[in-house]
Amino acid sequence: MKVCVIEDDSLVLLHLEEMLKRLGCQVLTAATVNEGLRIVEDWSPDAVLVDILMPDRDGLNFIMDTRHLRDSMRVIAMSGGGRLASSSILQMATGLGAHAALTKPIREEALKAALEG
């Protein structure tokens, strides 16, 4: 499975990348939503993990921008809270079409389940 991870926190990004590789996934990472969109266009991943609260554009924008890819790409929203309560923002993400929503810190079992659907 090809997975793109869009996350601005380098430690979280590395942790997710390591987990995904243990699960047998090919992984490309992006530190911004715009970079993630380029990876999606060029690489056509099977799934994308996107942080909702990002510095350039939020993950909700990413979900809206990739609506036309929903059938061919699984979108998993993630958030650690920050300015907004995690549950509220993740509810918004699933309302916009994310297939799954995970609260940080993310456990490997939860990540695997979200990828498998």
Secondary structure, DSSP 8 states (H G I E B T S, - for coil): -EEEEE-S-HHHHHHHHHHHHHTT-EEEEESSHHHHHHHHHHH--SEEEEESS-SSS-HHHHHHHTGGGTTTSEEEEEE--TTS-HHHHHHHHHHTT-SEEEESS--HHHHHHHHH-
